[in-house]
Amino acid sequence: MRAREIAYTKRDDNRVVRPFAWGLEFIRDHVNGTDPRSVFREHTAQAMAGSEDFYALPEISDWELTDDVLTWTSVIKTPSPENNIARARLFPARR
């Protein structure tokens, strides 16, 4: 993987280097300078302590099947509206 990434950096001269992002906005609102490692530790501890609740899903009532694509509103809300729709492809069983 490292060799491939190095080869890509040498091949293209138009790459943009972006700062590393922890993705804390998907874990908690308003972290305001909190050490990301402590945010993830707390989140993991809470998730493991209440894993039954964490992984429980409400009944899905807004699903839609169009051709072979099944869509429904995701329980997890993100800042990106396109990520708030869950998608799956249906592969019917052969007889």
Stockholm file with secondary structure:
# STOCKHOLM 1.0

chainA/1-95         MRAREIAYTKRDDNRVVRPFAWGLEFIRDHVNGTDPRSVFREHTAQAMAGSEDFYALPEISDWELTDDVLTWTSVIKTPSPENNIARARLFPARR
#=GR chainA/1-95 SS CHHHHHHHHHHCSCCCCCCCCCCGGGTCSCCTTCCHHHHHHHHHHHHHHTHHHHHCCCCCCCCEEETTEEEEECSSCCSSGGGGEEEEECCCCCC
#=GC SS_cons        CHHHHHHHHHHCSCCCCCCCCCCGGGTCSCCTTCCHHHHHHHHHHHHHHTHHHHHCCCCCCCCEEETTEEEEECSSCCSSGGGGEEEEECCCCCC
//
